[in-house]
Amino acid sequence: DAGITQSPRHKVTETGTPVTLRCHQTENHRYMYWYRQDPGHGLRLIHYSYGVKDTDKGEVSDGYSVSRSKTEDFLLTLESATSSQTSVYFCAISGVPSNEQFFGPGTRLTVL
Amino acid sequence: AQSVTQLGSHVSVSEGALVLLRCNYSSSVPPYLFWYVQYPNQGLQLLLKYTSAATLVKGINGFEAEFKKSETSFHLTKPSAHMSDAAEYFCAVTNTNAGKSTFGDGTTLTVKP
C-alpha cells in the first residue's frame, strides 16, 4: 500500500469553528489532492498541489484553504466550518498526472 | 473542460452474470481514463487505467474496459460477477496538462446470490 495517512480519521465539531485536516505521504509524490465525497456526488476536487507551495483550486474550493510547506504534508483548513461541510474527505497522491492516484483512508467530518 | 458521466447510479446483477458499468467522458485533450473501486469505509483503489497504449485494458479481479474514442466511452466489464465484486465503482478522467482529475458520481454494484 502507498504510504499515505490522514488525521484525524473522525472529527465532530461545531459550526463556526476552524478545522484542519492533515494528509501525510511517505512516497515523495509531487501531486497531492483533497476531495470530498458526498452521496450522489462522487468525489469532488477541493484543492490540489503540484509541488511545495504550489496549489490550485478545484471545483468546490469555497470555504476551504490549503497549504503545503513540505513535500510530505498537505493541510486542508476549514476557516469557519459549516454544516454543509459535513462530509468524508479523502487525500490522494500521484507521481505524475497520467498515473493513478493513491488514496488515503479518509476523514469523516461532522459539523453540528 | 472535462467531465465524466456514469450511467446508472445502481446496477444489480446475479452472481455469475455479466457486469457492465457505463462511463462516458468529455475532454478537450487526449484523456487518461481510470476506473477505481471503493469498498465500504475504505478509500478508492485502482482497477485499471487507459493511457493510449491499447484500447482494451485489463485490470485486476477480472475486470476490463474498452476505450472507444468515437463514442467517448470507457465502459467497464467483467464476464462473471462474484459476490466480492459488490462495491462502488468510479470512472475518472485526467487532464495531464492541468494535473487534475474529474470523477463520475459513482455506480453501486450489487451482486445477488
Contacts between the chains, C-beta under 8 A, distances in Angstrom:
chain1	res1	chain2	res2	distance
A	31	B	99	6.1
A	33	B	100	7.3
A	33	B	101	7.6
A	35	B	103	7.7
A	40	B	9	7.1
A	40	B	105	6.2
A	41	B	105	6.1
A	42	B	6	7.9
A	42	B	90	6.1
A	42	B	103	4.7
A	42	B	104	5.5
A	42	B	105	4.1
A	42	B	106	4.7
A	43	B	44	7.5
A	43	B	90	6.7
A	43	B	103	4.2
A	44	B	103	7.5
A	45	B	100	5.9
A	45	B	101	7.2
A	45	B	102	7.4
A	48	B	99	6.9
A	48	B	100	5.5
A	50	B	99	5.1
A	56	B	99	7.9
A	56	B	100	7.6
A	58	B	100	6.6
A	59	B	102	7.9
A	90	B	43	5.8
A	90	B	44	7.3
A	92	B	44	7.8
A	96	B	96	7.6
A	97	B	32	7.3
A	97	B	94	5.4
A	97	B	95	7.4
A	97	B	96	4.3
A	97	B	98	7.7
A	97	B	99	4.5
A	97	B	100	7.3
A	97	B	101	7.6
A	98	B	32	5.0
A	98	B	51	5.8
A	98	B	94	6.7
A	98	B	96	4.9
A	99	B	49	8.0
A	100	B	34	6.0
A	100	B	36	8.0
A	100	B	46	4.3
A	100	B	49	5.7
A	101	B	44	7.8
A	101	B	46	8.0
A	101	B	101	6.7
A	103	B	36	8.0
A	103	B	43	3.4
A	103	B	44	4.6
A	103	B	45	7.1
A	104	B	43	5.7
A	105	B	42	6.9
A	105	B	43	5.4
A	106	B	41	7.9
A	106	B	42	7.8
A	106	B	43	5.7
